[in-house]
């Protein structure tokens, strides 16, 4: 009846081990950086378009939030 034996998980782990496991599982957030010279050098339409494409690719959440806020402002101009 060796098939019926189950391995029990280790119940006694130190707080340090648990904290290390939490840190290992936690997703690492990397904030994309936008070089300052890229902002100041965007003079032509093509440069600005490339910059907007870069921003939307790297920071989708922020761009979506910005567009939502812009649309919310258009739909209700009296509310501010």
GUMAR-111890 format. One record per residue (C-alpha): x, y, z; residue in one letter. Coordinates in steps of 0.05 Angstrom, whole numbers, plus 32768, in hexadecimal, padded with zeros to 4 digits. Layout:
N
> X_Y_Z_a
...
REM end
This chain:
80
> 8000_8000_8000_x
> 8039_802F_7FF2_x
> 800F_8051_7FBC_x
> 7FE0_806C_7FF1_x
> 8016_8091_8017_x
> 8014_80DB_8009_x
> 804B_810D_8015_x
> 8032_8143_8044_x
> 8049_818A_8036_x
> 807C_81A7_8065_x
> 8052_81C7_809B_x
> 8089_81E8_80C3_x
> 80AC_821D_809B_x
> 80CF_8258_80B9_x
> 80B4_829E_80AB_x
> 80F3_82AD_8085_x
> 80E7_8273_8056_x
> 809F_8289_804B_x
> 80B4_82D0_803D_x
> 80E8_82B8_800C_x
> 80B4_828E_7FE8_x
> 8084_82CA_7FE5_x
> 80BB_82F6_7FC8_x
> 80CD_82C1_7F95_x
> 8084_82BB_7F7E_x
> 8077_8306_7F7C_x
> 8078_8322_7F36_x
> 80AE_8355_7F2C_x
> 8096_8397_7F13_x
> 80C3_83BA_7EE2_x
> 80AE_8400_7ED2_x
> 80C1_8410_7E8B_x
> 80E8_8450_7E86_x
> 80E2_8483_7E50_x
> 8122_84A9_7E43_x
> 811B_84F3_7E4E_x
> 8141_8503_7E0E_x
> 810D_84DB_7DE8_x
> 80D7_850B_7DFF_x
> 80FE_854A_7DEF_x
> 8118_8531_7DAC_x
> 80D3_851F_7D90_x
> 80CB_855B_7D61_x
> 80AC_853D_7D22_x
> 8069_851A_7D1C_x
> 808C_84D7_7D0E_x
> 80B6_84DD_7D4D_x
> 8079_84ED_7D77_x
> 8052_84B4_7D58_x
> 808B_8484_7D68_x
> 808C_849D_7DAF_x
> 8041_8492_7DB7_x
> 8047_844C_7D9B_x
> 8080_843D_7DCB_x
> 8057_8457_7E06_x
> 8019_842F_7DF4_x
> 8042_83F0_7DEB_x
> 8067_83F6_7E2D_x
> 8032_8414_7E5B_x
> 7FEF_83FB_7E42_x
> 7FCC_8402_7E84_x
> 7FDE_844B_7E8D_x
> 7FCA_845C_7E45_x
> 7F87_843A_7E4E_x
> 7F7A_8460_7E8E_x
> 7F8D_84A2_7E6D_x
> 7F5F_8496_7E32_x
> 7F26_8482_7E61_x
> 7F2F_84C2_7E88_x
> 7F31_84EB_7E48_x
> 7EF0_84CA_7E2F_x
> 7ECF_84D3_7E73_x
> 7EE0_851D_7E6F_x
> 7EC2_8523_7E29_x
> 7E82_8500_7E3C_x
> 7E76_852B_7E7A_x
> 7E96_856F_7E70_x
> 7E71_8590_7EAB_x
> 7E8D_8560_7EDE_x
> 7ED2_8573_7EF7_x
REM end
